[in-house]
Amino acid sequence: MPKASKHKCKCGNTFTLKHNLIKHKKTACPLETVKIRFPCECGSIFTEKSSLTRHKKTACSLETEKVRFPCECGSILSTKDSLKQHKNAMCPLKAVKIRFPCKCGCSFTTKSNRTIHKRSACPLETVKIRFSCKCGVILSQKTSLNRHIKTVCRLRQPNYDLHL
């Protein structure tokens, strides 16, 4: 069950941690007029300086020297975390791959993906978490709801209802 949100923004979004509310107000709140942005010379814009730094090191089209993380199998990955996940779950050189099985028979490469499956799609779980938009759309993940609100929803309101 999700934690109770105790920090509320004027726009309706709620957060369990105060620093997430402060970050939201500085970077994403539709009611705030000043938003902190970190632009790259290539035209990409980021809300966090760390995201801009990572972009420059790994993906920027203007940077000639990109940090890369090669695997022994020949795959080249852009972050240390993606290399670790590749080695644990997908690398053809690794005989035993780390998997996170669910009781229903599904298997996942990360524990977080299994948790999302259990909360939203597993046929053996009786409680399913659902997020519904004011326009009537019901989704199984909060990130999907946020994407829906930002890109598709005609109402464009950040308020939502949680259904268990």
C-alpha positions, -999 to 999 in steps of 0.1 A, spaced: 0 0 0 14 35 -9 27 58 18 4 87 29 14 119 11 18 147 36 33 175 15 8 191 -10 15 216 -38 -10 243 -48 -14 224 -82 -28 193 -64 3 170 -65 12 154 -32 46 141 -21 57 119 8 90 138 11 93 176 15 124 178 -8 104 162 -36 78 189 -32 105 216 -33 120 200 -64 86 198 -81 79 235 -75 113 245 -89 111 223 -120 77 210 -129 48 227 -112 24 243 -138 15 271 -114 50 283 -108 62 309 -133 100 304 -128 113 269 -136 149 259 -132 162 245 -165 197 232 -175 201 235 -213 227 217 -234 244 232 -264 227 205 -286 192 219 -277 182 194 -251 168 208 -218 169 192 -184 153 199 -150 183 185 -131 220 194 -135 229 157 -129 207 147 -159 225 173 -181 259 160 -170 249 124 -177 235 134 -211 268 151 -221 288 121 -210 267 95 -226 243 107 -253 249 143 -265 253 145 -303 279 174 -299 302 155 -276 329 135 -294 342 117 -263 314 97 -248 318 76 -217 310 40 -226 309 8 -206 318 -23 -227 309 -58 -218 330 -89 -226 303 -101 -250 308 -70 -273 278 -50 -261 286 -14 -253 263 4 -228 260 40 -218 258 38 -180 273 17 -153 238 6 -141 228 -6 -176 260 -26 -179 253 -42 -145 217 -50 -155 230 -64 -189 255 -87 -172 229 -99 -146 200 -105 -170 209 -104 -207 245 -111 -214 249 -143 -235 282 -150 -218 266 -154 -184 253 -190 -179 231 -182 -149 211 -150 -153 196 -133 -123 158 -135 -125 130 -124 -102 102 -149 -105 66 -143 -96 43 -170 -82 22 -168 -113 51 -181 -135 63 -147 -149 100 -139 -146 116 -105 -145 151 -91 -149 147 -66 -121 130 -67 -87 112 -34 -94 96 -48 -126 83 -78 -106 69 -54 -79 51 -34 -106 37 -66 -121 24 -78 -87 7 -44 -80 -9 -40 -114 -11 -72 -135 -5 -104 -116 -36 -127 -118 -27 -142 -83 -28 -109 -65 -62 -98 -53 -54 -61 -46 -46 -41 -77 -35 -5 -75 -51 17 -102 -48 54 -109 -76 72 -126 -75 106 -144 -104 131 -140 -112 124 -177 -121 88 -169 -89 69 -180 -77 43 -155 -41 32 -155 -20 8 -135 11 29 -129 14 65 -116 41 72 -142 17 62 -170 -9 85 -155 16 114 -154 25 108 -190 -11 106 -200 -18 139 -183 12 157 -199 6 143 -234 -29 131 -241 -54 143 -215 -76 172 -226 -82 183 -190 -45 185 -183 -51 184 -145 -25 168 -123 -52 157 -98 -60 120 -99 -77 93 -78 -60 62 -64 -81 30 -66 -72 -2 -47 
